[in-house]
């Protein structure tokens, strides 16, 4: 069996960690207590059942006084994991590099599915911390607009039918797909009739896992909105340097959906998307996909649709 670079580097980390624990004469229970972890979690990392995290490696390095050996083993693992993820998902074109300090989005994949009178939105963002401070939270924004062509009607509608936080079924996950992912705590920053801004916290009830400078990870969040609160469009706004944006809209057939797209920038205003929206058929469904490389900051990309006969409603940013 061929061992992947990620598996090899994870095994190396476990071996380095285990050796330093033995050299310091520390039991797993004692070391876990000093690191602030459950002994079973430490045991799983050492046996290779759980992959190491930056938080775990930093605490281990500090407690074991390993002279940088434990941390370097984690860095090697994290680089191998990031390279594998980029290869597996086609995350970033080789020519794209973060343009400056601060957090950047290497890839965003946003999907919207309409089923049984509800829209389900799932957003995955591959993050890289190009700044000098650890990231401990991420702001997500949920906005609905039932009648996007008539702001007064839409505002009146949402005053009478406000978007409710408990109905969103909001969740957040930290970590790359296919690996152990951490549930994320969250709290509302703004709670308005048609707008929610939610802080995704890089922590949960068990521990904290900040994204340190030079590190990468994937966060995912999702939520559900009733179709009487939606409008027939799905918009993504570029607020940070972004390497790749991919958008997917999954609609039922019948009725027959028609989908098109527009983009808005500070320099050109609103115009049709520069590349076509691709359609593929699945049983009883029509899936529309579109993507772009290195979109400019402040640009907005919107997929719009209508049904024949009209039977769907659907928005979010």
N, C-alpha and C positions, 0 to 999 in steps of 0.2 A: 504494500500500500504506500502511495506517495504521500509524504507529509508536506503540507503547505507551509510557506514561510511564516504565516501567522501562527499556526500550531507549533512550529519549531521555536519561535521566539517566545510564545506563551510558556512552553515547557522549560525554556532557559530561564525565564523569570522565576518560575516555581522552584527550580533547582537552586538559583542564586539566593532566593528568599529563604529556602529551607536550610541551606548551608550556613547563612549568617545567623539564623535563629539557633542552630546547633552550636555554632562557634561562641555565641553569647550565653549558652547554657540556659536558655529560656524555654519553658514549656509553652505549648500552644495556649493554654489557659492564661498563663501569666502575660504572655505577649499580647494576646487579644485584649486583655483588660487594660493594658497600657496604651494600646492603639485605639481603644474605644469601639471594638467590634465584638460580635458574638464569636465564641470559639469555634462554632461549627462553620461559620463563614470563612474564618481564617484557614480551617482545615480543608475546606473545599478549594480555596485558591491554591494552597500548597500541593494538593493532589491533582490539580488541573481541571477540576470540575467546574470552577468558576474562573472567568478571565479577570486579570487584575484591572483595577481602575487607577486613575491618577491620584485620587484621594487616598486609596489604600497604599499605593507605593510611597507617597510622600510621608505618611505616618510611619510606615515600616522603616523607611530610611532614617527618620528622626529617632525612633526608639532604638533601633539596632546600631545606630552610629556606624553605618556601613561605608562611609567615605565616598558616597556617590554610587556604589556598585548596584544597589537595589534600584535606585532611581534610573540609572543608565539602562538596566535591563528592561525596565518598563518603557523607557523612551524607544528602545529598539523594537519592543513588541508593538507599541502604538504606531510607529512608522510603518511596520509591516501590515498591521491591520488597516491603516488608512490607504496604503497602496492597493491592498486587495479590494477594499470597498470601491475605490475609484475605478479599478479594472472591471469589477463585477457590475457596477451600475453605470459605467460611462459617465462619471460625475463631472469632470472638468476637462475641457480641451487643454492640451499641453501649452498652448500659447497664453492662456489666461493666468494671471497672477494677481493676488490681492494688491490693489493700487495704493494702499496706505495703511497706517496703523488703525487698530480697532477691529471689532468683529466683522466678519464677512460671511456671506452665504455662498458656499461653493456650489450648492445645488438646492433648488426648491422644486418639489413635486407636489402639486395640489390637485386633488380629485374631488369631484362632486357627483353624487349618485342620487337620483330621484326614484323613490320606491314607496308605494303605499301611502301617498300623501305627505311624505316627509323627505327633506333633503338632508343628506349626510355628507359633511365636508371633512376631509382628512388632509392634513398638510404635513409633509416631511421636509425638514431643512437640514442640510449638511452644513455644519458651522465650523469655522476656523477662527481661533482667537489670535489675530495679528496684533493685538494691543499689548499693553504692559501690565494690565491688571486682570485678575481672574474674573470670569463671568459667573454671577450667581443667580441671574434671572433673565427671562426673555419675555418681551411684550408681544402678546397676540391680540389681534383686533378682529372683531366680528361686527359687521354692519349689514343691516337689511334695508331694503327699499322696495316696498310692494308695488308702487306705481312710479317707476323711475322717470317717466315723461311728465309727471304732474306732482311736483314737490308738495304743494298744499294738500292735495288729496292723500298723498303718502304719509305726511306728517300727522294728519288727522286720523288716518287709519291706525298708525302705530301708537298714538295717544290712547285710542280705544282698545287696541290689541297689542300691548307692549311685549317685547321680547323678554322672557323670564329666564333667569339664570338656571333654576333647577330643571327646566325643561330642555336645556341644551345638552344634557348628558355629556358634559365636557370632560375630557381626560388629557393627560400629557404623559409621554414616555421619553426617556433619555437613554441613548445607546443605539448602536447600529443594528438594523434589522438582521435577523438570523443569529444574533448573539443575546446574551442575557441583558435585558433592558430594565431600567429602573423606573418605577412609577414616580411621577413628579407631583409635588404639591402645587396648588395654585391659589391665587386670591384675586378678587376683582379690584381693578384700579378705577374704572368708570362703569357705572351701571345705569344706562339710560334706555329710553323706550326702544330705540332702533339701533343702539350702539353699545357694545360691551368691549372694554379693554381689560385683558386678563394677564396678570403676571404669572408666567410659568417659572416656578422656583426650582433651582438645581439642588433639590433636597427632597427627602420624604421622612416618614416617621422613624426610619432606621438610621439615616445618616445624611451627610451633605456630600455633594460631588461637583464642586465648581469646575468650570472649564478654564484651565490655566493657560497662560500665554504659550503659543506654539502648539497647542493641542487641538484636536478635532473630535467632533462627535456628531451624531444625528439626533435631533429632537423630532418628536411627532406629537401632534395634537389633533383632536377631532371633536365635532359637535354636531347636533341635529337641530333642524329648524322646521317647523310646520310650513306647509306650502301656502297657507293663507298669510304668511308673513314674508314671503319671498317675492322676488320679481324675476323675469326671464333673462337673467344674466349672471355671470360668474367672473369676478374681477380680481386681478392680482396687482398690487402696487409694489413697486421696487423702492424700498426705503434704505437699503444698504447695498454696497457693492456685491454683485451677484454674478456667479460664473455661468449658471445655466438655469433656465426656468422651463418647466414642463407642466402643462395643464391638461386635465382629462375630465370630460363631462360624460356621464353615463345616463342615458334617458330611455324610457320605455318605447316599444313599438308593438302594436299601434298605440296612439296615433303617430303619424309620421313627423318626426322632428326635423326642422331646418335650422342649421347652426351657421353663424358667421362670426367674424371677429373684428374688433377695432383696437387701435392703440393710440394713446395720448402721451405727448411729451411737451416739455416746456418750449421747445423750439418750433415744432410743427403743428401743434394742436391735435385734433382728432383726425385719424386717417385709417383706411383699411389695414389689416395686418399685412406685413410684407411677404409672408409665406402662407400657403393655404392651410386650412384646418383639415386634418385627415379623418376619415370616417372608416370604421370597421364594424361589421355586424356580429352580434352574438345572439343566441336564442332569445327572442323577445326583447332584445335591447339594441340600441345604437350607441356606439362609443365614439366620441369625438376627441381627438388628441392634437395638441399643438405645442411646439417648443421653440425656444430661441436661445442663442448664446450671448453672454455678456450684455444683458440689457442695461441701458443707462439708468442711473439713479433718478428717481422721481417719475419714471415712465409708468404708465398704467396699461394693462392689457386686459381686454374684456371679451369673453365669448357671450354671444346673445343667441336666443333661439325663439322659435314659435312652433306650435303644433298645428297640424291639419288633420282633423278638425281641432280647434283649440281645446286642450284638456289639461295642460300642464301649467304650472306656475313656478316661478322660481326665482335670491342674490346674496352675495357676500363679498367682502373685500378682505 
